[in-house]
Amino acid sequence: MPLSVKTAISIEENLLRKANELAKQMHTSRSKLFSIALLDFIKKNENKELYEKINNAYDSELEKEDVKIANGMKEKLNENMANDLW
């Protein structure tokens, strides 16, 4: 089991009340609820950073051949969609 440390934080009273209610509904401690929420927030932030890195990698200018291929794919897709009998 990971080592736990105590900490003091300041949060809005209304938020604390909602956290207490949720912890009770989940049959868990408030500390566990905060740990779950913080871990989820950290993971989402890491995913956001990864997403931004991927977007930046693909954000560079396409070479002429890439543009030609992409345009050809768009044309083919439009042809297929026009022939689709939905």
Buried (B, 14 or more C-beta within 10 A) or exposed (E): EEEEEEEEEEEEEEEEEEBEEEBEEEEEEEEEBBBEEEEEEEEEEEEEEEEEEEEEEEEEEEEEEEEEEEEEEEEEEEEEEEEEEE
